[in-house]
Amino acid sequence: MDGEISKLTIEEKSSCQILTPQTTVKLLDSVDVFLFDCDGVIWKGDVLIDGVSETLDTLRAMGKKLVFVTNNSTKSRKQYAKKFRSLGISVSEDEIFSSSFAAAMYLKVNEFPKEKKVYVIGEEGILEELELAGFTGLGGPEDGKKTVQLKANYLFEHDENVGAVIVGLDQYINFYKLQYGTLCIRENPGCLFIATNRDAVGHLTDLQEWPGAGCMVAAICGTTQKEPIVVGKPSTFLMDFLLQKFNVPTSRMCMVGDRLDTDILFGQNAGCRTLLVISGVTKVSDLVDPSNHILPEYLTNTLSDVVRLLHD
């Protein structure tokens, strides 16, 4: 395990069950549907984590249903399916539930007026899912090229027909986008402020963590003095769609993730079993920190341990 903390110390402090051949069988027998986070569990950036492909194949061969629930909104479900294929893993769009999809579905189920527009502080994934849901999106990467003029008698114009601002991970964020989103929320009556998630950081490359969507969301919280509607994990908004698709009780589902405050909390909020892998953001030292109160049911190093331990 991580660092110099012994198995006994971990279990004493956190009450987690570390995966062993025995507990792995116990977990597999109790689960019909596995829900996987992607960044830090399946891959880091564009690099597949060792043993993941074989593990997914084994779980499918056992008759388990697999779902991929990611807070990363930079891609649509179609774009994520393409990324899986590029890494040698066959995953259908129907098995992918991204926060970009969640944002579009939130507007749809809440009957957001089709004549209203949506301003996006985020990337192509959100724009593509909005279009598929029948909504008009503005902003996105294109506005990353725009600038403002901070001079006398300069009035920044914004579209008064924008009825929602969606904020997600955005490597193209700039002052123009911040001002546009702020004005829409503050000045357009009833304008919704939707966040795909509030992740502080994420494994956007294989070697290090990068600022997450939470940074962008916090900026708009600061300028508007408003709190967003969060549609990604740990919100259970997506669980309604999962329940419709699989018709399996959440007690027979297991959320596998690398983040305590999103993945594991999402699973707990929904009534799922939970498995924390320490191949991503969270380390054992975070888990046993006295300030942490989010404890997974199971704990292991990496997803591939499931198959390795099963064969031990």
BELNOR-V909043 format. One record per residue. N is the residue number from 0. RES is the residue in one letter. PSI is psi in radians with two decimals (* if undefined). Layout:
n & res & psi
N & RES & PSI
N & RES & PSI
This chain:
n & res & psi
0 & M & -3.09
1 & D & 2.32
2 & G & -2.56
3 & E & 0.30
4 & I & 2.18
5 & S & 2.83
6 & K & -0.75
7 & L & -0.77
8 & T & -0.73
9 & I & -0.85
10 & E & -0.61
11 & E & -0.70
12 & K & -0.54
13 & S & -0.27
14 & S & 0.39
15 & C & 2.66
16 & Q & 1.99
17 & I & 2.39
18 & L & 2.24
19 & T & 3.01
20 & P & -0.66
21 & Q & -0.84
22 & T & -0.46
23 & T & -0.78
24 & V & -0.73
25 & K & -0.78
26 & L & -0.85
27 & L & -0.65
28 & D & -0.40
29 & S & 0.00
30 & V & 2.35
31 & D & -0.52
32 & V & 2.20
33 & F & 2.26
34 & L & 2.11
35 & F & 2.30
36 & D & 2.87
37 & C & -1.08
38 & D & 2.09
39 & G & -0.15
40 & V & -0.90
41 & I & -0.76
42 & W & 2.93
43 & K & 1.96
44 & G & -2.12
45 & D & 0.32
46 & V & 2.13
47 & L & 2.37
48 & I & 2.42
49 & D & 2.33
50 & G & -0.06
51 & V & -0.81
52 & S & -0.81
53 & E & -0.64
54 & T & -0.78
55 & L & -0.72
56 & D & -0.74
57 & T & -0.76
58 & L & -0.70
59 & R & -0.74
60 & A & -0.46
61 & M & -0.02
62 & G & 0.19
63 & K & 2.48
64 & K & 2.42
65 & L & 2.37
66 & V & 2.50
67 & F & 1.99
68 & V & 1.79
69 & T & 2.45
70 & N & -0.22
71 & N & 1.98
72 & S & 0.09
73 & T & -0.34
74 & K & 2.70
75 & S & 3.05
76 & R & -0.70
77 & K & -0.75
78 & Q & -0.61
79 & Y & -0.69
80 & A & -0.67
81 & K & -0.70
82 & K & -0.75
83 & F & -0.79
84 & R & -0.68
85 & S & -0.39
86 & L & 0.12
87 & G & 0.33
88 & I & 2.25
89 & S & 1.95
90 & V & 2.31
91 & S & 2.78
92 & E & -0.58
93 & D & -0.27
94 & E & 0.03
95 & I & 2.23
96 & F & 1.71
97 & S & 2.82
98 & S & -0.39
99 & S & -0.73
100 & F & -0.72
101 & A & -0.71
102 & A & -0.77
103 & A & -0.71
104 & M & -0.55
105 & Y & -0.78
106 & L & -0.70
107 & K & -0.85
108 & V & -0.37
109 & N & 0.24
110 & E & 0.84
111 & F & 2.28
112 & P & 2.26
113 & K & -0.42
114 & E & -0.24
115 & K & 2.69
116 & K & 2.86
117 & V & 2.16
118 & Y & 2.32
119 & V & 2.05
120 & I & 1.61
121 & G & -2.79
122 & E & -2.92
123 & E & -0.52
124 & G & -0.76
125 & I & -0.79
126 & L & -0.72
127 & E & -0.72
128 & E & -0.61
129 & L & -0.77
130 & E & -0.75
131 & L & -0.52
132 & A & -0.03
133 & G & 0.32
134 & F & 2.75
135 & T & 2.04
136 & G & 2.50
137 & L & 2.86
138 & G & -2.34
139 & G & -2.79
140 & P & -0.56
141 & E & -0.66
142 & D & -0.16
143 & G & -0.28
144 & K & -0.13
145 & K & 2.68
146 & T & 2.93
147 & V & 2.85
148 & Q & 1.86
149 & L & 1.44
150 & K & 2.96
151 & A & 2.50
152 & N & 0.43
153 & Y & 2.11
154 & L & 2.10
155 & F & 2.08
156 & E & 2.53
157 & H & 2.77
158 & D & 2.05
159 & E & -0.09
160 & N & 0.10
161 & V & 2.13
162 & G & -0.07
163 & A & 2.51
164 & V & 2.15
165 & I & 2.23
166 & V & 2.17
167 & G & -2.97
168 & L & 2.26
169 & D & 1.80
170 & Q & -0.11
171 & Y & 0.28
172 & I & 2.50
173 & N & -3.10
174 & F & -0.60
175 & Y & -0.86
176 & K & -0.72
177 & L & -0.75
178 & Q & -0.72
179 & Y & -0.87
180 & G & -0.70
181 & T & -0.82
182 & L & -0.71
183 & C & -0.82
184 & I & -0.70
185 & R & -0.56
186 & E & -0.38
187 & N & 2.04
188 & P & 2.23
189 & G & 0.17
190 & C & 2.25
191 & L & 2.53
192 & F & 1.87
193 & I & 2.29
194 & A & 2.34
195 & T & -0.60
196 & N & 3.05
197 & R & 0.54
198 & D & 2.27
199 & A & -0.77
200 & V & 2.98
201 & G & 2.77
202 & H & 1.40
203 & L & -0.29
204 & T & 2.97
205 & D & -0.34
206 & L & -0.34
207 & Q & 2.90
208 & E & 2.71
209 & W & 2.81
210 & P & 2.41
211 & G & -3.08
212 & A & -0.44
213 & G & -0.52
214 & C & -0.80
215 & M & -0.72
216 & V & -0.74
217 & A & -0.63
218 & A & -0.76
219 & I & -0.58
220 & C & -0.72
221 & G & -0.73
222 & T & -0.49
223 & T & -0.30
224 & Q & 0.62
225 & K & 2.71
226 & E & 2.48
227 & P & 2.89
228 & I & 2.05
229 & V & 2.16
230 & V & -0.31
231 & G & -3.10
232 & K & 2.46
233 & P & 0.09
234 & S & 2.47
235 & T & 0.32
236 & F & -0.77
237 & L & -0.35
238 & M & -0.54
239 & D & -0.70
240 & F & -0.68
241 & L & -0.70
242 & L & -0.66
243 & Q & -0.67
244 & K & -0.75
245 & F & -0.37
246 & N & 0.76
247 & V & 2.33
248 & P & 2.56
249 & T & -0.40
250 & S & -0.29
251 & R & 0.26
252 & M & 2.68
253 & C & 2.17
254 & M & 2.14
255 & V & 2.08
256 & G & 3.05
257 & D & 0.07
258 & R & 2.30
259 & L & -0.80
260 & D & -0.13
261 & T & -1.15
262 & D & -0.99
263 & I & -0.71
264 & L & -0.66
265 & F & -0.86
266 & G & -0.76
267 & Q & -0.76
268 & N & -0.56
269 & A & -0.13
270 & G & 0.40
271 & C & 2.86
272 & R & 2.78
273 & T & 2.44
274 & L & 2.07
275 & L & 2.22
276 & V & 2.49
277 & I & 0.56
278 & S & -0.01
279 & G & -2.17
280 & V & -0.83
281 & T & 2.39
282 & K & 2.90
283 & V & -0.60
284 & S & -0.58
285 & D & -0.69
286 & L & -0.76
287 & V & 0.03
288 & D & 2.33
289 & P & -0.42
290 & S & -0.20
291 & N & 2.29
292 & H & 0.19
293 & I & 1.94
294 & L & 2.18
295 & P & 2.79
296 & E & -0.68
297 & Y & 2.72
298 & L & 2.39
299 & T & 3.01
300 & N & -0.93
301 & T & 2.81
302 & L & -0.61
303 & S & -0.28
304 & D & -0.51
305 & V & -0.83
306 & V & -0.74
307 & R & -0.79
308 & L & -0.56
309 & L & -0.57
310 & H & -0.10
311 & D & *
